Amino acid sequence: LPHIFEPFQTTKEQGHGVGLGLAISHSIIERHQGRIEVDSQLGKGTAFRFFLPVVAAATEHEFVEAAKAR
C-alpha cells in the first residue's frame, strides 16, 4: 500500500490498465485541499474514503463576475 498513489503502480498484468487512476484521483483531491485515505485487508477488500472541504456557496453576483472574467 505505500506506493498505491504513485503513477504507474498496478497489480494488473501488462496491457490491462496503466496504473494512473489512483494517482490522478489523489492529485485532484489534494488540489482541492482534500485528502484520500485507504484501508485494505487481504482477502476481505479495500475501502477508500475521500474528504473535501466545505465552502460557502457563491452569490449570483459572484458567479456572474467570475464567468465574465473568463
N, CA, C and O atoms as CSV, one atom per row, in Angstrom:
chain,resi,resn,atom,element,x,y,z
A,1,LEU,N,N,0.785,-1.225,0.000
A,1,LEU,CA,C,0.000,0.000,0.000
A,1,LEU,C,C,0.823,1.285,0.000
A,1,LEU,O,O,0.288,2.327,-0.377
A,2,PRO,N,N,2.072,1.270,0.394
A,2,PRO,CA,C,2.792,2.545,0.471
A,2,PRO,C,C,2.941,3.272,-0.859
A,2,PRO,O,O,3.194,4.477,-0.865
A,3,HIS,N,N,2.792,2.587,-1.975
A,3,HIS,CA,C,3.031,3.212,-3.279
A,3,HIS,C,C,1.774,3.318,-4.146
A,3,HIS,O,O,1.884,3.635,-5.330
A,4,ILE,N,N,0.596,3.064,-3.597
A,4,ILE,CA,C,-0.597,2.977,-4.458
A,4,ILE,C,C,-0.972,4.284,-5.138
A,4,ILE,O,O,-1.650,4.266,-6.165
A,5,PHE,N,N,-0.550,5.411,-4.596
A,5,PHE,CA,C,-0.903,6.690,-5.216
A,5,PHE,C,C,0.176,7.190,-6.177
A,5,PHE,O,O,0.067,8.292,-6.714
A,6,GLU,N,N,1.202,6.396,-6.393
A,6,GLU,CA,C,2.254,6.763,-7.338
A,6,GLU,C,C,1.831,6.365,-8.751
A,6,GLU,O,O,1.194,5.329,-8.940
A,7,PRO,N,N,2.184,7.183,-9.740
A,7,PRO,CA,C,1.823,6.856,-11.129
A,7,PRO,C,C,2.407,5.512,-11.565
A,7,PRO,O,O,3.515,5.139,-11.179
A,8,PHE,N,N,1.647,4.814,-12.364
A,8,PHE,CA,C,2.039,3.548,-12.999
A,8,PHE,C,C,2.148,2.372,-12.039
A,8,PHE,O,O,2.730,1.345,-12.388
A,9,GLN,N,N,1.598,2.505,-10.834
A,9,GLN,CA,C,1.531,1.363,-9.923
A,9,GLN,C,C,0.289,0.557,-10.281
A,9,GLN,O,O,-0.808,1.110,-10.347
A,10,THR,N,N,0.447,-0.720,-10.508
A,10,THR,CA,C,-0.692,-1.571,-10.831
A,10,THR,C,C,-0.411,-2.999,-10.404
A,10,THR,O,O,0.740,-3.433,-10.354
A,11,THR,N,N,-1.466,-3.713,-10.100
A,11,THR,CA,C,-1.346,-5.138,-9.788
A,11,THR,C,C,-1.826,-5.974,-10.961
A,11,THR,O,O,-1.783,-7.204,-10.923
A,12,LYS,N,N,-2.284,-5.291,-12.007
A,12,LYS,CA,C,-2.797,-5.987,-13.188
A,12,LYS,C,C,-1.645,-6.396,-14.099
A,12,LYS,O,O,-0.565,-5.806,-14.069
A,13,GLU,N,N,-1.901,-7.419,-14.909
A,13,GLU,CA,C,-0.872,-7.831,-15.856
A,13,GLU,C,C,-0.715,-6.774,-16.942
A,13,GLU,O,O,-1.615,-5.967,-17.175
A,14,GLN,N,N,0.424,-6.792,-17.592
A,14,GLN,CA,C,0.744,-5.801,-18.611
A,14,GLN,C,C,-0.336,-5.763,-19.690
A,14,GLN,O,O,-0.813,-6.802,-20.146
A,15,GLY,N,N,-0.712,-4.552,-20.088
A,15,GLY,CA,C,-1.736,-4.369,-21.111
A,15,GLY,C,C,-3.137,-4.225,-20.555
A,15,GLY,O,O,-4.082,-4.038,-21.322
A,16,HIS,N,N,-3.298,-4.307,-19.246
A,16,HIS,CA,C,-4.612,-4.183,-18.614
A,16,HIS,C,C,-4.608,-3.035,-17.614
A,16,HIS,O,O,-4.661,-3.251,-16.404
A,17,GLY,N,N,-4.544,-1.832,-18.125
A,17,GLY,CA,C,-4.507,-0.653,-17.263
A,17,GLY,C,C,-3.083,-0.155,-17.114
A,17,GLY,O,O,-2.125,-0.925,-17.179
A,18,VAL,N,N,-2.963,1.141,-16.912
A,18,VAL,CA,C,-1.628,1.734,-16.818
A,18,VAL,C,C,-1.286,2.202,-15.411
A,18,VAL,O,O,-0.169,2.664,-15.177
A,19,GLY,N,N,-2.208,2.095,-14.479
A,19,GLY,CA,C,-1.907,2.482,-13.113
A,19,GLY,C,C,-1.897,3.971,-12.864
A,19,GLY,O,O,-1.085,4.465,-12.081
A,20,LEU,N,N,-2.792,4.700,-13.523
A,20,LEU,CA,C,-2.847,6.152,-13.315
A,20,LEU,C,C,-4.076,6.601,-12.529
A,20,LEU,O,O,-4.101,7.726,-12.031
A,21,GLY,N,N,-5.080,5.764,-12.409
A,21,GLY,CA,C,-6.343,6.167,-11.789
A,21,GLY,C,C,-6.205,6.720,-10.386
A,21,GLY,O,O,-6.711,7.805,-10.100
A,22,LEU,N,N,-5.531,5.999,-9.505
A,22,LEU,CA,C,-5.386,6.471,-8.131
A,22,LEU,C,C,-4.462,7.675,-8.042
A,22,LEU,O,O,-4.689,8.563,-7.221
A,23,ALA,N,N,-3.430,7.723,-8.865
A,23,ALA,CA,C,-2.516,8.871,-8.861
A,23,ALA,C,C,-3.254,10.143,-9.280
A,23,ALA,O,O,-3.074,11.200,-8.676
A,24,ILE,N,N,-4.079,10.034,-10.308
A,24,ILE,CA,C,-4.847,11.193,-10.780
A,24,ILE,C,C,-5.879,11.602,-9.734
A,24,ILE,O,O,-6.026,12.788,-9.440
A,25,SER,N,N,-6.593,10.631,-9.172
A,25,SER,CA,C,-7.586,10.930,-8.136
A,25,SER,C,C,-6.936,11.632,-6.954
A,25,SER,O,O,-7.459,12.631,-6.459
A,26,HIS,N,N,-5.815,11.121,-6.503
A,26,HIS,CA,C,-5.092,11.705,-5.375
A,26,HIS,C,C,-4.687,13.144,-5.673
A,26,HIS,O,O,-4.832,14.021,-4.821
A,27,SER,N,N,-4.186,13.385,-6.863
A,27,SER,CA,C,-3.757,14.723,-7.263
A,27,SER,C,C,-4.928,15.711,-7.283
A,27,SER,O,O,-4.808,16.827,-6.779
A,28,ILE,N,N,-6.044,15.304,-7.858
A,28,ILE,CA,C,-7.223,16.178,-7.933
A,28,ILE,C,C,-7.727,16.513,-6.536
A,28,ILE,O,O,-8.018,17.672,-6.241
A,29,ILE,N,N,-7.831,15.513,-5.683
A,29,ILE,CA,C,-8.331,15.731,-4.326
A,29,ILE,C,C,-7.397,16.655,-3.554
A,29,ILE,O,O,-7.868,17.549,-2.852
A,30,GLU,N,N,-6.085,16.461,-3.668
A,30,GLU,CA,C,-5.138,17.340,-2.970
A,30,GLU,C,C,-5.196,18.768,-3.488
A,30,GLU,O,O,-5.052,19.708,-2.706
A,31,ARG,N,N,-5.404,18.955,-4.790
A,31,ARG,CA,C,-5.502,20.314,-5.345
A,31,ARG,C,C,-6.718,21.055,-4.807
A,31,ARG,O,O,-6.763,22.285,-4.837
A,32,HIS,N,N,-7.692,20.319,-4.319
A,32,HIS,CA,C,-8.881,20.932,-3.731
A,32,HIS,C,C,-8.804,20.933,-2.200
A,32,HIS,O,O,-9.827,21.011,-1.519
A,33,GLN,N,N,-7.578,20.844,-1.669
A,33,GLN,CA,C,-7.313,20.849,-0.230
A,33,GLN,C,C,-8.032,19.716,0.503
A,33,GLN,O,O,-8.456,19.880,1.647
A,34,GLY,N,N,-8.164,18.588,-0.150
A,34,GLY,CA,C,-8.781,17.421,0.467
A,34,GLY,C,C,-7.751,16.347,0.752
A,34,GLY,O,O,-6.547,16.558,0.605
A,35,ARG,N,N,-8.244,15.201,1.159
A,35,ARG,CA,C,-7.347,14.069,1.395
A,35,ARG,C,C,-8.075,12.775,1.053
A,35,ARG,O,O,-9.305,12.727,1.035
A,36,ILE,N,N,-7.306,11.736,0.784
A,36,ILE,CA,C,-7.854,10.425,0.477
A,36,ILE,C,C,-7.176,9.420,1.402
A,36,ILE,O,O,-5.962,9.463,1.602
A,37,GLU,N,N,-7.971,8.523,1.960
A,37,GLU,CA,C,-7.461,7.501,2.868
A,37,GLU,C,C,-7.848,6.133,2.332
A,37,GLU,O,O,-8.841,5.991,1.618
A,38,VAL,N,N,-7.059,5.132,2.680
A,38,VAL,CA,C,-7.331,3.771,2.223
A,38,VAL,C,C,-7.108,2.791,3.369
A,38,VAL,O,O,-6.147,2.906,4.130
A,39,ASP,N,N,-8.009,1.833,3.474
A,39,ASP,CA,C,-7.865,0.702,4.392
A,39,ASP,C,C,-8.028,-0.550,3.561
A,39,ASP,O,O,-8.957,-0.655,2.760
A,40,SER,N,N,-7.128,-1.501,3.747
A,40,SER,CA,C,-7.184,-2.729,2.966
A,40,SER,C,C,-6.894,-3.922,3.856
A,40,SER,O,O,-5.978,-3.893,4.678
A,41,GLN,N,N,-7.689,-4.974,3.682
A,41,GLN,CA,C,-7.473,-6.221,4.402
A,41,GLN,C,C,-7.401,-7.341,3.381
A,41,GLN,O,O,-8.341,-7.565,2.619
A,42,LEU,N,N,-6.291,-8.031,3.374
A,42,LEU,CA,C,-6.065,-9.111,2.431
A,42,LEU,C,C,-7.202,-10.133,2.499
A,42,LEU,O,O,-7.530,-10.644,3.570
A,43,GLY,N,N,-7.783,-10.414,1.365
A,43,GLY,CA,C,-8.868,-11.382,1.282
A,43,GLY,C,C,-10.233,-10.838,1.657
A,43,GLY,O,O,-11.239,-11.526,1.487
A,44,LYS,N,N,-10.285,-9.608,2.166
A,44,LYS,CA,C,-11.564,-9.022,2.578
A,44,LYS,C,C,-11.970,-7.841,1.716
A,44,LYS,O,O,-13.158,-7.642,1.461
A,45,GLY,N,N,-11.000,-7.055,1.262
A,45,GLY,CA,C,-11.338,-5.919,0.412
A,45,GLY,C,C,-10.615,-4.651,0.807
A,45,GLY,O,O,-9.813,-4.620,1.741
A,46,THR,N,N,-10.927,-3.615,0.064
A,46,THR,CA,C,-10.287,-2.316,0.241
A,46,THR,C,C,-11.350,-1.236,0.259
A,46,THR,O,O,-12.305,-1.279,-0.517
A,47,ALA,N,N,-11.183,-0.272,1.142
A,47,ALA,CA,C,-12.106,0.859,1.226
A,47,ALA,C,C,-11.314,2.155,1.069
A,47,ALA,O,O,-10.271,2.343,1.694
A,48,PHE,N,N,-11.829,3.039,0.224
A,48,PHE,CA,C,-11.247,4.366,0.038
A,48,PHE,C,C,-12.227,5.392,0.580
A,48,PHE,O,O,-13.433,5.285,0.362
A,49,ARG,N,N,-11.706,6.382,1.285
A,49,ARG,CA,C,-12.517,7.499,1.768
A,49,ARG,C,C,-11.831,8.773,1.308
A,49,ARG,O,O,-10.614,8.917,1.424
A,50,PHE,N,N,-12.622,9.688,0.790
A,50,PHE,CA,C,-12.014,10.970,0.455
A,50,PHE,C,C,-12.800,12.075,1.110
A,50,PHE,O,O,-14.015,11.990,1.290
A,51,PHE,N,N,-12.075,13.113,1.461
A,51,PHE,CA,C,-12.625,14.242,2.191
A,51,PHE,C,C,-12.291,15.521,1.439
A,51,PHE,O,O,-11.151,15.734,1.027
A,52,LEU,N,N,-13.291,16.364,1.266
A,52,LEU,CA,C,-13.120,17.667,0.623
A,52,LEU,C,C,-13.679,18.729,1.553
A,52,LEU,O,O,-14.672,18.489,2.239
A,53,PRO,N,N,-13.057,19.897,1.587
A,53,PRO,CA,C,-13.554,20.946,2.468
A,53,PRO,C,C,-14.893,21.497,1.983
A,53,PRO,O,O,-15.185,21.520,0.787
A,54,VAL,N,N,-15.681,21.932,2.934
A,54,VAL,CA,C,-16.950,22.578,2.626
A,54,VAL,C,C,-16.663,24.053,2.367
A,54,VAL,O,O,-15.931,24.690,3.125
A,55,VAL,N,N,-17.234,24.589,1.306
A,55,VAL,CA,C,-17.070,26.012,1.011
A,55,VAL,C,C,-18.443,26.655,0.916
A,55,VAL,O,O,-19.436,26.002,0.596
A,56,ALA,N,N,-18.476,27.928,1.197
A,56,ALA,CA,C,-19.735,28.659,1.099
A,56,ALA,C,C,-20.119,28.812,-0.367
A,56,ALA,O,O,-19.259,28.979,-1.232
A,57,ALA,N,N,-21.394,28.754,-0.631
A,57,ALA,CA,C,-21.886,28.926,-1.998
A,57,ALA,C,C,-21.682,30.375,-2.440
A,57,ALA,O,O,-21.857,31.307,-1.656
A,58,ALA,N,N,-21.314,30.544,-3.688
A,58,ALA,CA,C,-21.140,31.886,-4.239
A,58,ALA,C,C,-22.505,32.531,-4.460
A,58,ALA,O,O,-23.488,31.855,-4.761
A,59,THR,N,N,-22.543,33.841,-4.305
A,59,THR,CA,C,-23.775,34.553,-4.622
A,59,THR,C,C,-23.917,34.601,-6.138
A,59,THR,O,O,-22.953,34.354,-6.864
A,60,GLU,N,N,-25.105,34.916,-6.613
A,60,GLU,CA,C,-25.321,35.004,-8.060
A,60,GLU,C,C,-24.395,36.054,-8.668
A,60,GLU,O,O,-23.861,35.852,-9.759
A,61,HIS,N,N,-24.201,37.169,-7.972
A,61,HIS,CA,C,-23.322,38.231,-8.463
A,61,HIS,C,C,-21.883,37.720,-8.608
A,61,HIS,O,O,-21.239,37.977,-9.626
A,62,GLU,N,N,-21.378,37.005,-7.608
A,62,GLU,CA,C,-20.013,36.470,-7.666
A,62,GLU,C,C,-19.875,35.475,-8.813
A,62,GLU,O,O,-18.851,35.442,-9.496
A,63,PHE,N,N,-20.904,34.670,-9.018
A,63,PHE,CA,C,-20.888,33.679,-10.089
A,63,PHE,C,C,-20.825,34.364,-11.453
A,63,PHE,O,O,-20.049,33.958,-12.318
A,64,VAL,N,N,-21.636,35.398,-11.643
A,64,VAL,CA,C,-21.662,36.127,-12.912
A,64,VAL,C,C,-20.326,36.825,-13.142
A,64,VAL,O,O,-19.797,36.783,-14.252
A,65,GLU,N,N,-19.774,37.463,-12.119
A,65,GLU,CA,C,-18.491,38.156,-12.260
A,65,GLU,C,C,-17.367,37.172,-12.590
A,65,GLU,O,O,-16.496,37.481,-13.403
A,66,ALA,N,N,-17.377,36.012,-11.978
A,66,ALA,CA,C,-16.352,35.001,-12.269
A,66,ALA,C,C,-16.475,34.516,-13.708
A,66,ALA,O,O,-15.467,34.283,-14.375
A,67,ALA,N,N,-17.697,34.364,-14.183
A,67,ALA,CA,C,-17.913,33.922,-15.566
A,67,ALA,C,C,-17.431,34.990,-16.549
A,67,ALA,O,O,-16.866,34.658,-17.591
A,68,LYS,N,N,-17.648,36.254,-16.231
A,68,LYS,CA,C,-17.201,37.346,-17.103
A,68,LYS,C,C,-15.676,37.403,-17.172
A,68,LYS,O,O,-15.115,37.767,-18.206
A,69,ALA,N,N,-15.010,37.049,-16.084
A,69,ALA,CA,C,-13.551,37.124,-16.022
A,69,ALA,C,C,-12.881,36.073,-16.901
A,69,ALA,O,O,-11.701,36.196,-17.228
A,70,ARG,N,N,-13.615,35.062,-17.277
A,70,ARG,CA,C,-13.030,34.007,-18.120
A,70,ARG,C,C,-12.936,34.507,-19.486
A,70,ARG,O,O,-12.473,33.792,-20.375
